[in-house]
Amino acid sequence: MADINLLDMFLSILVLAFGIFSIAAGSFTAYFGTGRSRSIGGALILLGIIAFIILLWFAGLFGASVSRPLPWDQGMILAGFVAVIGALVGALVALAIFLVAIMKS
């Protein structure tokens, strides 16, 4: 664990989670919203896409040169992606159980 830069790990997972949840919230808002809410949803989707472009840029997947070291390790980003998706699935399962319990009572 000594060779892992915790700040780089924090920032890469922060950008990844921001991108995922911004696109999810923007899609929800754009689909169910009306008028101005739809445009805000579109802006959130665009912001999430920009976050993913930044993530891919720092991971070296966009225009990375071999002569310089990559700022963020691709394995770390993959592990962060799995962790964020796992947290999202866990939260959705907990929400579903909560809603079923509320609807039954």
ABEGO torsion letter per residue (X at the ends): XAABBAAAAAAAAAAAAAAAAAAAAAAAAAAABBEAAAAAAAAAAAAAAAAAAAAAAAAGABGBBAABBBABBAAAAAAAAAAAAAAAAAAAAAAAAAAAAAAAX
